[in-house]
């Protein structure tokens, strides 16, 4: 359980309209801090806990300057991102949007005298040649160089990590860099093309009839590790308060295949489904796992919520959302479009 901070800070959370940022704003507010959220959209599934919320486009430097004004700390989580289907097909758009947000936010924070700035990076920065085997060696922070990151999203994240380092070295603003490994949980995007694997599979299982089939991208033997949102938020807060300046993994080292992930979701749902594999769909690197050696050393802690535990509230929330959406009456325009042709 979060405890109330002895020192109340003024904290900006960018991306507070999104999944991780929304949960983080709730945690920081519960600790007694003054929280300002900033995002191009407000949270979709429940009201923000932030004291104030700026609904602005952070690609604009003027909006970045307004967002950081008077803040002690910044958790910069805003990003153009999504699941493998989106990030593998939108290299130019993602690179442009994230470059503008990242550089303008760091510079605005520096100019405003922000004391600490946390940058959210990604495991996508790691070289692809180290991730060609499903039985992958866990990735250490030092593995990022020599560089061969994922195109677009991963390359921009790696570049922005270095920019944060240079700003700290040249100007003295304390920066922290976290590399996320596949975060999941309730209140996250679960459809529309930007959802991650646990949410996408939970949605498909929720929509399937018992004994039916589920479509899986790839052969199902690609591997990943997945971190529950509560562990993610705990790790973010601990890293921000630490003295560690170099990039740090934040994920679990519980490696599972995508087929095993499907089985775990089906178990939570109480359903038996047939797997249908689609080899034509993008599936990303063959295997990716987090090496948590440095995480344990730096924070004296690591994520402890196992996938079978965290998937239960995640699936239940998505199942309720899918059911509620199906029960809503169609708007007149949508109903007309869905009507059969005569």
C-alpha positions as CSV (number, residue, x, y, z in Angstrom):
1,X,0.0,0.0,0.0
2,X,1.3,3.5,-0.8
3,X,2.3,5.7,2.2
4,X,1.8,9.4,2.4
5,X,5.0,11.3,1.6
6,X,6.6,13.4,4.3
7,X,7.4,16.0,1.7
8,X,4.8,17.0,-0.8
9,X,6.1,17.7,-4.3
10,X,4.6,19.3,-7.4
11,X,4.8,16.5,-9.9
12,X,3.9,16.5,-13.6
13,X,2.9,13.2,-15.3
14,X,2.8,13.4,-19.0
15,X,0.8,10.7,-20.7
16,X,-1.6,10.9,-17.8
17,X,-4.5,10.2,-20.1
18,X,-3.0,6.8,-20.9
19,X,-2.6,3.5,-19.1
20,X,0.6,3.8,-17.1
21,X,0.3,7.5,-16.6
22,X,-3.2,7.3,-15.2
23,X,-2.2,4.6,-12.6
24,X,0.9,6.6,-11.7
25,X,-1.0,9.8,-11.1
26,X,-3.4,8.0,-8.8
27,X,-0.5,6.6,-6.8
28,X,1.3,10.0,-6.5
29,X,-1.9,11.7,-5.5
30,X,-2.5,9.1,-2.8
31,X,1.0,9.9,-1.4
32,X,0.0,13.5,-0.9
33,X,1.7,15.1,-3.8
34,X,0.2,17.9,-6.0
35,X,-0.2,16.1,-9.4
36,X,-0.6,17.8,-12.8
37,X,-1.5,15.5,-15.7
38,X,-0.9,16.4,-19.3
39,X,-1.9,14.5,-22.4
40,X,-3.6,14.9,-25.7
41,X,-6.6,13.0,-24.3
42,X,-8.2,12.4,-20.9
43,X,-8.3,9.0,-19.3
44,X,-10.9,6.9,-21.1
45,X,-12.2,4.5,-18.5
46,X,-12.3,6.5,-15.2
47,X,-11.7,10.1,-14.0
48,X,-8.1,11.2,-13.4
49,X,-6.9,11.6,-9.8
50,X,-4.7,14.5,-10.8
51,X,-5.3,17.9,-9.2
52,X,-5.1,19.5,-12.6
53,X,-5.2,18.1,-16.1
54,X,-3.9,19.9,-19.2
55,X,-5.4,18.4,-22.4
56,X,-2.7,19.6,-24.8
57,X,-0.6,18.4,-27.7
58,X,2.9,17.9,-26.2
59,X,4.5,18.0,-29.7
60,X,4.2,21.8,-29.3
61,X,7.0,23.3,-27.3
62,X,4.7,26.0,-25.9
63,X,2.5,23.3,-24.4
64,X,5.5,21.6,-22.9
65,X,6.6,24.9,-21.3
66,X,3.1,25.4,-19.8
67,X,3.0,21.8,-18.5
68,X,6.3,22.0,-16.6
69,X,5.8,25.5,-15.1
70,X,6.2,25.3,-11.3
71,X,6.9,21.6,-11.2
72,X,9.5,19.9,-9.0
73,X,9.6,16.6,-10.9
74,X,8.4,15.2,-14.2
75,X,7.5,11.6,-15.1
76,X,7.6,11.8,-18.9
77,X,5.4,8.9,-20.0
78,X,3.7,10.5,-23.1
79,X,4.5,8.6,-26.3
80,X,3.0,7.5,-29.6
81,X,3.1,3.8,-29.2
82,X,1.0,0.6,-29.4
83,X,1.2,-3.1,-30.1
84,X,3.4,-4.8,-32.7
85,X,0.9,-4.3,-35.4
86,X,1.0,-0.5,-35.0
87,X,4.7,0.1,-34.3
88,X,5.8,-2.1,-37.1
89,X,3.8,-0.2,-39.7
90,X,4.1,3.5,-38.5
91,X,7.9,4.2,-38.3
92,X,7.8,7.7,-39.7
93,X,4.8,8.9,-37.7
94,X,6.0,7.4,-34.4
95,X,9.5,8.7,-34.9
96,X,8.3,12.2,-35.7
97,X,5.8,12.4,-32.9
98,X,8.0,11.0,-30.2
99,X,11.0,13.0,-31.2
100,X,9.0,16.2,-30.9
101,X,7.5,15.3,-27.5
102,X,10.7,14.0,-26.0
103,X,13.1,16.8,-27.0
104,X,10.6,19.6,-26.2
105,X,9.7,18.1,-22.9
106,X,13.3,17.6,-21.7
107,X,14.3,21.1,-22.8
108,X,11.2,22.7,-21.2
109,X,11.9,20.9,-18.0
110,X,15.5,22.1,-18.0
111,X,14.6,25.7,-18.7
112,X,11.9,25.6,-15.9
113,X,14.4,24.3,-13.3
114,X,12.8,20.9,-12.8
115,X,14.8,19.0,-10.2
116,X,14.3,15.5,-11.5
117,X,13.1,14.2,-14.8
118,X,12.2,10.5,-15.5
119,X,12.1,9.4,-19.1
120,X,10.2,6.3,-20.1
121,X,12.1,4.2,-22.6
122,X,11.5,0.7,-23.8
123,X,13.0,-2.8,-24.2
124,X,12.6,-2.1,-27.9
125,X,16.0,-0.3,-27.7
126,X,17.8,-3.7,-27.4
127,X,19.6,-5.1,-30.4
128,X,17.4,-7.3,-32.6
129,X,20.2,-9.9,-33.1
130,X,20.1,-10.7,-29.4
131,X,16.4,-11.6,-29.7
132,X,16.3,-14.2,-32.5
133,X,15.8,-17.2,-30.2
134,X,12.6,-17.9,-28.3
135,X,14.8,-19.2,-25.5
136,X,16.4,-15.8,-25.3
137,X,19.2,-14.7,-22.9
138,X,17.7,-12.1,-20.5
139,X,18.8,-8.6,-21.7
140,X,21.1,-6.6,-19.6
141,X,21.1,-2.8,-19.7
142,X,24.6,-2.8,-21.2
143,X,23.4,-4.9,-24.1
144,X,21.9,-1.8,-25.8
145,X,25.2,-1.0,-27.4
146,X,26.5,-1.7,-30.1
147,X,23.0,-0.6,-31.2
148,X,20.5,-2.4,-33.4
149,X,17.2,-1.3,-31.9
150,X,13.7,-1.9,-33.4
151,X,13.1,0.4,-36.3
152,X,11.2,3.6,-35.6
153,X,10.0,3.3,-32.0
154,X,13.1,1.6,-30.6
155,X,15.6,3.8,-32.4
156,X,13.9,7.0,-31.2
157,X,13.8,5.8,-27.6
158,X,17.5,5.0,-27.6
159,X,18.3,8.4,-29.1
160,X,16.2,10.1,-26.4
161,X,17.9,8.2,-23.7
162,X,21.2,9.6,-24.8
163,X,19.7,13.1,-25.0
164,X,18.6,12.8,-21.3
165,X,22.1,11.7,-20.4
166,X,23.7,14.7,-22.3
167,X,21.3,17.2,-20.6
168,X,22.3,15.8,-17.2
169,X,26.0,15.9,-18.0
170,X,26.0,19.4,-19.6
171,X,23.3,21.2,-17.6
172,X,22.9,19.3,-14.3
173,X,19.2,18.4,-14.4
174,X,18.9,15.0,-12.7
175,X,17.5,12.4,-15.1
176,X,16.3,8.9,-14.6
177,X,15.7,6.4,-17.5
178,X,13.4,3.4,-17.3
179,X,13.1,0.6,-19.9
180,X,9.7,-0.9,-19.8
181,X,9.1,-4.6,-20.5
182,X,5.5,-5.2,-21.6
183,X,3.1,-3.7,-19.0
184,X,-0.5,-5.0,-18.6
185,X,-3.4,-4.6,-16.3
186,X,-6.9,-3.1,-15.9
187,X,-7.8,0.3,-17.5
188,X,-5.4,-0.3,-20.5
189,X,-6.2,-0.1,-24.2
190,X,-7.6,-3.5,-25.2
191,X,-8.7,-2.8,-28.8
192,X,-8.3,-0.5,-31.8
193,X,-4.8,-1.7,-32.9
194,X,-2.6,-0.2,-30.2
195,X,-3.2,-2.8,-27.5
196,X,-0.5,-5.1,-26.2
197,X,-0.6,-8.9,-26.3
198,X,-2.2,-9.6,-22.8
199,X,-5.0,-7.1,-23.5
200,X,-5.5,-8.3,-27.1
201,X,-5.7,-11.9,-26.1
202,X,-8.0,-11.1,-23.2
203,X,-10.4,-9.4,-25.5
204,X,-10.3,-12.3,-28.0
205,X,-10.9,-14.8,-25.2
206,X,-13.8,-12.7,-23.8
207,X,-15.5,-12.5,-27.2
208,X,-15.0,-16.2,-28.0
209,X,-17.7,-18.8,-27.2
210,X,-16.5,-21.7,-25.0
211,X,-15.1,-24.4,-27.3
212,X,-14.5,-21.9,-30.1
213,X,-11.3,-20.7,-31.6
214,X,-8.9,-17.8,-31.1
215,X,-6.6,-16.3,-33.7
216,X,-3.0,-15.8,-32.6
217,X,-0.4,-13.7,-34.5
218,X,2.6,-15.9,-35.4
219,X,3.2,-19.5,-34.4
220,X,2.6,-18.9,-30.7
221,X,6.2,-19.9,-29.7
222,X,7.6,-16.4,-29.6
223,X,8.4,-15.4,-26.0
224,X,8.0,-12.4,-23.8
225,X,7.8,-11.4,-20.1
226,X,4.9,-9.3,-18.8
227,X,4.7,-6.9,-15.8
228,X,1.6,-6.0,-13.9
229,X,0.7,-2.4,-13.7
230,X,1.0,-2.2,-9.8
231,X,4.6,-3.4,-10.0
232,X,5.3,-1.0,-12.8
233,X,4.1,2.0,-10.8
234,X,6.0,0.9,-7.7
235,X,9.2,0.6,-9.8
236,X,8.8,4.0,-11.3
237,X,8.4,5.7,-7.9
238,X,11.4,3.8,-6.5
239,X,13.6,4.7,-9.5
240,X,12.7,8.4,-9.3
241,X,13.7,8.5,-5.7
242,X,16.9,6.6,-6.2
243,X,20.4,7.9,-7.1
244,X,20.7,5.7,-10.2
245,X,21.3,7.7,-13.3
246,X,21.8,5.1,-16.0
247,X,19.0,3.2,-17.9
248,X,17.3,0.5,-15.8
249,X,15.1,-2.4,-16.9
250,X,11.7,-2.5,-15.3
251,X,10.0,-5.8,-16.0
252,X,9.7,-9.4,-14.8
253,X,12.0,-12.3,-15.9
254,X,9.0,-14.7,-16.0
255,X,9.4,-15.8,-19.7
256,X,6.3,-17.3,-21.4
257,X,5.4,-18.2,-25.0
258,X,2.4,-16.5,-26.5
259,X,0.6,-19.8,-26.6
260,X,1.3,-20.1,-22.8
261,X,-0.1,-16.6,-22.4
262,X,-3.3,-17.7,-24.2
263,X,-3.6,-20.7,-21.9
264,X,-3.2,-18.5,-18.8
265,X,-6.0,-16.1,-20.0
266,X,-8.2,-19.1,-20.9
267,X,-7.7,-20.5,-17.4
268,X,-8.7,-17.1,-15.9
269,X,-11.8,-17.1,-18.2
270,X,-12.7,-20.7,-17.5
271,X,-12.8,-21.4,-21.2
272,X,-11.2,-24.0,-23.5
273,X,-10.4,-22.6,-27.0
274,X,-8.7,-23.9,-30.1
275,X,-5.6,-21.9,-31.2
276,X,-5.4,-20.7,-34.8
277,X,-2.0,-19.3,-35.8
278,X,-1.7,-16.7,-38.4
279,X,1.9,-16.6,-39.7
280,X,1.3,-13.7,-42.0
281,X,0.8,-11.3,-39.1
282,X,3.7,-9.3,-37.5
283,X,5.1,-11.0,-34.3
284,X,8.1,-8.8,-33.5
285,X,11.4,-10.3,-32.2
286,X,11.5,-14.0,-31.5
287,X,12.2,-13.7,-27.8
288,X,12.6,-10.9,-25.2
289,X,13.2,-11.1,-21.5
290,X,14.4,-8.8,-18.8
291,X,17.6,-9.3,-16.8
292,X,16.8,-7.9,-13.4
293,X,20.2,-8.2,-11.8
294,X,20.8,-4.4,-11.8
295,X,17.2,-3.6,-10.8
296,X,17.6,-5.7,-7.7
297,X,20.9,-4.2,-6.9
298,X,19.8,-0.6,-7.4
299,X,16.3,-0.7,-5.9
300,X,16.6,-3.7,-3.5
301,X,13.3,-4.8,-5.1
302,X,11.9,-6.3,-8.3
303,X,8.4,-6.9,-9.7
304,X,6.8,-9.8,-7.8
305,X,3.3,-10.2,-9.2
306,X,3.2,-13.4,-11.4
307,X,1.4,-13.5,-14.7
308,X,-1.2,-15.9,-13.5
309,X,-2.0,-13.6,-10.6
310,X,-2.1,-10.3,-12.6
311,X,-4.0,-11.7,-15.6
312,X,-7.1,-12.4,-13.4
313,X,-8.1,-8.8,-12.7
314,X,-7.0,-7.8,-16.1
315,X,-9.2,-10.4,-17.9
316,X,-12.2,-9.7,-15.6
317,X,-12.0,-5.9,-16.4
318,X,-11.7,-6.5,-20.2
319,X,-14.5,-9.1,-20.1
320,X,-16.7,-6.6,-18.3
321,X,-15.8,-3.9,-20.9
322,X,-16.5,-6.2,-23.8
323,X,-19.9,-7.2,-22.3
324,X,-20.8,-3.6,-21.5
325,X,-19.9,-2.5,-25.1
326,X,-22.0,-5.3,-26.6
327,X,-25.0,-4.3,-24.5
328,X,-25.0,-0.7,-25.5
329,X,-27.5,0.2,-28.2
330,X,-26.0,1.3,-31.5
331,X,-26.1,5.0,-32.3
332,X,-28.5,5.7,-35.2
333,X,-25.6,6.2,-37.7
334,X,-23.9,3.0,-36.6
335,X,-27.2,1.1,-36.7
336,X,-27.9,2.2,-40.2
337,X,-24.4,1.1,-41.3
338,X,-24.8,-2.3,-39.7
339,X,-28.3,-2.9,-41.3
340,X,-28.2,-5.6,-44.0
341,X,-28.6,-4.3,-47.6
342,X,-31.9,-4.8,-49.2
